[in-house]
Amino acid sequence: MAFIKKPPVSVERTLHQQKPVSDLLDEYCRYVDCTADYVANFALRKMLARDPEYRKWKASQDTTKGNSPKSQSAAGRP
């Protein structure tokens, strides 16, 4: 198993931001010396992971579709 994993696939998407949010993003990018794409991806990933209502909804969606983590891991075992 490789120590360094392949980066996730990136897709292009256009978002319209409110001016104050866009300014905050630009300022934060300068502060951490990163791209806006990186900061936006990181912030969204962290925010969504910490939203209990979203996690509950996501779990119900996965269960409804039969894509729960338990069913996926069990499916790959003999």
Backbone as JSON Lines, residues from 0, in Angstrom:
{"i":0,"aa":"M","n":[0.84,-1.17,0.0],"ca":[0.0,0.0,0.0],"c":[0.89,1.24,0.0]}
{"i":1,"aa":"A","n":[0.58,2.19,-0.83],"ca":[1.37,3.41,-0.96],"c":[1.13,4.33,0.24]}
{"i":2,"aa":"F","n":[2.17,5.01,0.67],"ca":[2.04,5.99,1.75],"c":[1.33,7.24,1.27]}
{"i":3,"aa":"I","n":[1.64,7.63,0.05],"ca":[1.04,8.83,-0.52],"c":[-0.05,8.41,-1.48]}
{"i":4,"aa":"K","n":[-1.23,8.85,-1.19],"ca":[-2.38,8.48,-2.02],"c":[-2.58,9.49,-3.15]}
{"i":5,"aa":"K","n":[-3.19,9.0,-4.2],"ca":[-3.52,9.84,-5.35],"c":[-4.51,10.93,-4.9]}
{"i":6,"aa":"P","n":[-4.31,12.18,-5.35],"ca":[-5.25,13.22,-4.93],"c":[-6.65,12.98,-5.51]}
{"i":7,"aa":"P","n":[-7.67,13.49,-4.83],"ca":[-9.03,13.31,-5.34],"c":[-9.21,14.04,-6.67]}
{"i":8,"aa":"V","n":[-10.14,13.56,-7.44],"ca":[-10.44,14.17,-8.73],"c":[-11.06,15.55,-8.49]}
{"i":9,"aa":"S","n":[-10.61,16.52,-9.23],"ca":[-11.18,17.87,-9.14],"c":[-12.16,18.09,-10.27]}
{"i":10,"aa":"V","n":[-13.22,18.78,-9.95],"ca":[-14.19,19.17,-10.97],"c":[-14.31,20.69,-10.94]}
{"i":11,"aa":"E","n":[-14.61,21.26,-12.08],"ca":[-14.76,22.71,-12.13],"c":[-16.21,23.07,-11.86]}
{"i":12,"aa":"R","n":[-16.4,24.09,-11.04],"ca":[-17.74,24.54,-10.68],"c":[-17.69,26.05,-10.5]}
{"i":13,"aa":"T","n":[-18.73,26.71,-10.91],"ca":[-18.8,28.16,-10.74],"c":[-19.77,28.49,-9.62]}
{"i":14,"aa":"L","n":[-19.32,29.32,-8.69],"ca":[-20.17,29.75,-7.59],"c":[-20.21,31.27,-7.57]}
{"i":15,"aa":"H","n":[-21.36,31.79,-7.23],"ca":[-21.5,33.23,-7.06],"c":[-21.43,33.51,-5.57]}
{"i":16,"aa":"Q","n":[-20.51,34.37,-5.19],"ca":[-20.33,34.7,-3.78],"c":[-20.77,36.13,-3.53]}
{"i":17,"aa":"Q","n":[-21.24,36.36,-2.34],"ca":[-21.53,37.72,-1.93],"c":[-20.19,38.44,-1.79]}
{"i":18,"aa":"K","n":[-20.19,39.72,-2.07],"ca":[-18.95,40.51,-2.05],"c":[-18.2,40.38,-0.73]}
{"i":19,"aa":"P","n":[-18.86,40.5,0.42],"ca":[-18.11,40.37,1.68],"c":[-17.47,38.98,1.86]}
{"i":20,"aa":"V","n":[-18.15,37.95,1.39],"ca":[-17.61,36.59,1.5],"c":[-16.4,36.44,0.56]}
{"i":21,"aa":"S","n":[-16.52,36.96,-0.62],"ca":[-15.41,36.92,-1.57],"c":[-14.19,37.65,-1.02]}
{"i":22,"aa":"D","n":[-14.42,38.79,-0.39],"ca":[-13.32,39.55,0.2],"c":[-12.67,38.77,1.34]}
{"i":23,"aa":"L","n":[-13.5,38.13,2.18],"ca":[-12.96,37.31,3.27],"c":[-12.12,36.15,2.73]}
{"i":24,"aa":"L","n":[-12.61,35.52,1.68],"ca":[-11.87,34.42,1.08],"c":[-10.52,34.9,0.56]}
{"i":25,"aa":"D","n":[-10.52,36.0,-0.15],"ca":[-9.26,36.55,-0.67],"c":[-8.29,36.89,0.46]}
{"i":26,"aa":"E","n":[-8.81,37.51,1.52],"ca":[-7.96,37.86,2.65],"c":[-7.38,36.62,3.33]}
{"i":27,"aa":"Y","n":[-8.23,35.61,3.53],"ca":[-7.76,34.4,4.19],"c":[-6.73,33.67,3.34]}
{"i":28,"aa":"C","n":[-6.93,33.67,2.04],"ca":[-5.97,33.04,1.14],"c":[-4.6,33.71,1.23]}
{"i":29,"aa":"R","n":[-4.61,35.03,1.32],"ca":[-3.34,35.74,1.49],"c":[-2.72,35.39,2.84]}
{"i":30,"aa":"Y","n":[-3.54,35.3,3.87],"ca":[-3.07,34.99,5.21],"c":[-2.38,33.62,5.28]}
{"i":31,"aa":"V","n":[-2.99,32.59,4.7],"ca":[-2.44,31.23,4.77],"c":[-1.6,30.88,3.55]}
{"i":32,"aa":"D","n":[-1.52,31.8,2.59],"ca":[-0.73,31.59,1.38],"c":[-1.17,30.33,0.63]}
{"i":33,"aa":"C","n":[-2.47,30.23,0.39],"ca":[-3.06,29.1,-0.35],"c":[-4.01,29.64,-1.41]}
{"i":34,"aa":"T","n":[-4.42,28.75,-2.29],"ca":[-5.36,29.14,-3.32],"c":[-6.79,29.18,-2.76]}
{"i":35,"aa":"A","n":[-7.64,29.92,-3.43],"ca":[-9.05,29.99,-3.03],"c":[-9.72,28.63,-3.15]}
{"i":36,"aa":"D","n":[-9.32,27.85,-4.15],"ca":[-9.88,26.5,-4.3],"c":[-9.59,25.64,-3.08]}
{"i":37,"aa":"Y","n":[-8.34,25.7,-2.62],"ca":[-7.95,24.89,-1.46],"c":[-8.72,25.32,-0.22]}
{"i":38,"aa":"V","n":[-8.77,26.63,0.03],"ca":[-9.45,27.14,1.23],"c":[-10.94,26.8,1.18]}
{"i":39,"aa":"A","n":[-11.58,26.98,0.04],"ca":[-13.01,26.69,-0.08],"c":[-13.28,25.19,0.13]}
{"i":40,"aa":"N","n":[-12.46,24.33,-0.47],"ca":[-12.62,22.89,-0.29],"c":[-12.45,22.5,1.17]}
{"i":41,"aa":"F","n":[-11.41,23.02,1.8],"ca":[-11.13,22.69,3.19],"c":[-12.26,23.16,4.1]}
{"i":42,"aa":"A","n":[-12.7,24.41,3.91],"ca":[-13.74,24.98,4.76],"c":[-15.06,24.22,4.61]}
{"i":43,"aa":"L","n":[-15.44,23.9,3.39],"ca":[-16.69,23.16,3.17],"c":[-16.62,21.77,3.77]}
{"i":44,"aa":"R","n":[-15.51,21.09,3.56],"ca":[-15.35,19.73,4.09],"c":[-15.47,19.75,5.61]}
{"i":45,"aa":"K","n":[-14.8,20.69,6.27],"ca":[-14.85,20.77,7.73],"c":[-16.24,21.16,8.23]}
{"i":46,"aa":"M","n":[-16.84,22.15,7.59],"ca":[-18.15,22.61,8.03],"c":[-19.2,21.5,7.89]}
{"i":47,"aa":"L","n":[-19.22,20.83,6.75],"ca":[-20.22,19.79,6.54],"c":[-19.99,18.59,7.46]}
{"i":48,"aa":"A","n":[-18.73,18.29,7.76],"ca":[-18.44,17.17,8.66],"c":[-18.91,17.45,10.08]}
{"i":49,"aa":"R","n":[-19.01,18.72,10.44],"ca":[-19.4,19.09,11.8],"c":[-20.88,19.44,11.94]}
{"i":50,"aa":"D","n":[-21.63,19.36,10.87],"ca":[-23.06,19.69,10.91],"c":[-23.85,18.44,11.28]}
{"i":51,"aa":"P","n":[-24.35,18.36,12.52],"ca":[-25.03,17.12,12.95],"c":[-26.29,16.81,12.15]}
{"i":52,"aa":"E","n":[-27.04,17.82,11.77],"ca":[-28.26,17.56,11.0],"c":[-27.92,17.03,9.61]}
{"i":53,"aa":"Y","n":[-26.87,17.57,8.99],"ca":[-26.45,17.07,7.68],"c":[-25.98,15.63,7.8]}
{"i":54,"aa":"R","n":[-25.18,15.34,8.83],"ca":[-24.67,13.97,8.99],"c":[-25.82,12.98,9.19]}
{"i":55,"aa":"K","n":[-26.83,13.4,9.95],"ca":[-27.99,12.54,10.16],"c":[-28.72,12.32,8.83]}
{"i":56,"aa":"W","n":[-28.92,13.38,8.08],"ca":[-29.59,13.28,6.78],"c":[-28.78,12.4,5.83]}
{"i":57,"aa":"K","n":[-27.47,12.61,5.8],"ca":[-26.59,11.84,4.9],"c":[-26.65,10.36,5.26]}
{"i":58,"aa":"A","n":[-26.64,10.04,6.54],"ca":[-26.71,8.64,6.96],"c":[-28.03,8.01,6.53]}
{"i":59,"aa":"S","n":[-29.12,8.77,6.62],"ca":[-30.41,8.22,6.2],"c":[-30.45,8.02,4.69]}
{"i":60,"aa":"Q","n":[-29.79,8.9,3.94],"ca":[-29.72,8.75,2.49],"c":[-28.9,7.52,2.12]}
{"i":61,"aa":"D","n":[-27.78,7.33,2.79],"ca":[-26.93,6.16,2.52],"c":[-27.66,4.87,2.84]}
{"i":62,"aa":"T","n":[-28.41,4.87,3.94],"ca":[-29.17,3.67,4.33],"c":[-30.28,3.39,3.34]}
{"i":63,"aa":"T","n":[-30.96,4.44,2.89],"ca":[-32.05,4.3,1.93],"c":[-31.55,3.71,0.62]}
{"i":64,"aa":"K","n":[-30.39,4.14,0.19],"ca":[-29.82,3.68,-1.08],"c":[-29.08,2.36,-0.94]}
{"i":65,"aa":"G","n":[-28.96,1.85,0.29],"ca":[-28.21,0.62,0.5],"c":[-26.71,0.82,0.42]}
{"i":66,"aa":"N","n":[-26.27,2.07,0.64],"ca":[-24.85,2.38,0.54],"c":[-24.23,2.65,1.9]}
{"i":67,"aa":"S","n":[-24.79,2.07,2.94],"ca":[-24.22,2.32,4.27],"c":[-22.82,1.74,4.31]}
{"i":68,"aa":"P","n":[-21.93,2.32,5.1],"ca":[-20.57,1.82,5.19],"c":[-20.5,0.35,5.59]}
{"i":69,"aa":"K","n":[-21.42,-0.1,6.45],"ca":[-21.42,-1.5,6.87],"c":[-21.72,-2.43,5.7]}
{"i":70,"aa":"S","n":[-22.7,-2.05,4.86],"ca":[-23.05,-2.91,3.74],"c":[-21.96,-2.92,2.69]}
{"i":71,"aa":"Q","n":[-21.23,-1.81,2.53],"ca":[-20.15,-1.76,1.56],"c":[-18.98,-2.61,2.01]}
{"i":72,"aa":"S","n":[-18.6,-2.52,3.29],"ca":[-17.46,-3.3,3.76],"c":[-17.79,-4.79,3.78]}
{"i":73,"aa":"A","n":[-19.01,-5.12,4.11],"ca":[-19.41,-6.53,4.14],"c":[-19.5,-7.09,2.73]}
{"i":74,"aa":"A","n":[-19.84,-6.26,1.76],"ca":[-19.99,-6.72,0.38],"c":[-18.66,-7.16,-0.2]}
{"i":75,"aa":"G","n":[-17.57,-6.56,0.23],"ca":[-16.26,-6.91,-0.31],"c":[-15.63,-8.12,0.36]}
{"i":76,"aa":"R","n":[-16.26,-8.64,1.4],"ca":[-15.7,-9.81,2.11],"c":[-16.32,-11.1,1.61]}
{"i":77,"aa":"P","n":[-15.55,-12.15,1.59],"ca":[-16.11,-13.46,1.15],"c":[-17.02,-14.09,2.17]}
